[in-house]
Amino acid sequence: MKLPPLLVHAAVLVGAALVAAYASAAEQPDARRFKELVHIVRQDCGSCHGLTLAGGLGPALTPAALAGKPVDGLVATVYAGRPGTPMPPFRGIVSEAEAAWIVDQLVRGFPADGGAASARAD
């Protein structure tokens, strides 16, 4: 028995929505760590990728630039770096779950930085 195409499309859409909801709910940092992670990305990553993340020595990290890139590969790059390139590993600075959160935020449009004092204030 062949399923109607509309039913197949609806099932795929529901499945994609569930995956997206799960991914966005996965290990959100607390408010203090959120501010620290935003500051790390804006300052440390921004030193190569541009302070607006629109590119510099490293490629742009904007939603448009990351569209279609495999998320697992982006997380691995943040966490483990890219040997033989200037991209360092951030293992030891961020956890793998935090690297996944960073990638999720980059794909959505990364939040503004409130500054290091803001991260320490909490």
N, C-alpha and C positions, 0 to 999 in steps of 0.2 A: 504494500500500500504506500503510495506516494503522498507525502504531506503537502498541503496547500502552501504555495510560496509565501503568502501573507503570514501564515502561522510560523514558518521557518524564520522569516525576518523579525517577527515579534519576539520569538524566543532568543534570537541573537541579540536583539536590542536589550532585552531584559538581562541577559547574561552579561553584556558589556556594562550596563548600569550597575549591576551587583559588584563586578570587579572594580569599577571606578570607585564605588562607595567604600569597598573594603580597603583599597589602596589609600584613599584619603583619610580613612580613620586609623590607619596603622601608625602606631607609636608617635603621636604628636608630642613634641617636647613641651615641658612646662614653660611658664612665661619667662622665667630667667634664662633658661637654656635657649629658648626661641630667640631672645635678644642677642645672646652670645653667638648663636649660629648665623643669624643675619649679619652681625658685625664681622664674623670670620669671612663669610662669603664676600661681602661688600669690600672689605679691606684686603684680605689675603688673596682671594681669587681675583678680586678687582685689580690687584697690582699687575697682573698679566692680562686678564681678560677685559680690562677697562673698568673704571669705577662705576660706569653705568651698565657694565656687562655686555656692551655692544661690540666688544672686540678690541684687541690691542696686540701684544705679542702673541697671546693665545686667541683662539677663535671666539666669536660672540657666543654668549650663553643666554640669548633671548629666546622666548617661546618660538618665534619664527625660525631661528637658526637650529633649534633642537627638534622641531617638528619632524616626525618620521624616524628619529634616531631610536635605537633599542634602549629602553630604560635600564635593563640589566647591565648593558655595556657602559652606560653613563654612570651608574652607581659604582661599578667596578673601577672606572677611571678616577672618580672622586676618592674612593677608598684606597685603592692600590696604586694610583698614579699610572703613568705610561713610561715604562723603561725605555731609555734611549732618547727621551724627549725632555724638555724642561718641566713637564707636568709631574709634580711630586706627589707621593702618596699622602693622604690626610689621615691614614690609620694612626691611632694614638692621639689624634686631635678630635676626631669624630668617630662614633661607632658606625658599624655598617648600616644600622637602622637610621641613624642620623644622616648618613650619606644618601640613603633612599629618600628621606624627607627633603633634603636639599635639592635633589634632582626633581622631585615632585613640585617643589616650589619654583624652581627654574622654569620648568615646562609651563607653569601657570602664569608666570610673571613674578619675579622675586620681590619680596617686601623691601621697603626703604629701611635704611639703617638709622637707628636712634642714637648711635654712638656708643663708645665703650663705657662712658659714665652711666648711660642708661642701662647697659647690661649689668653693671655692678650695683646699681641702685636698688634692685629687688632683693 
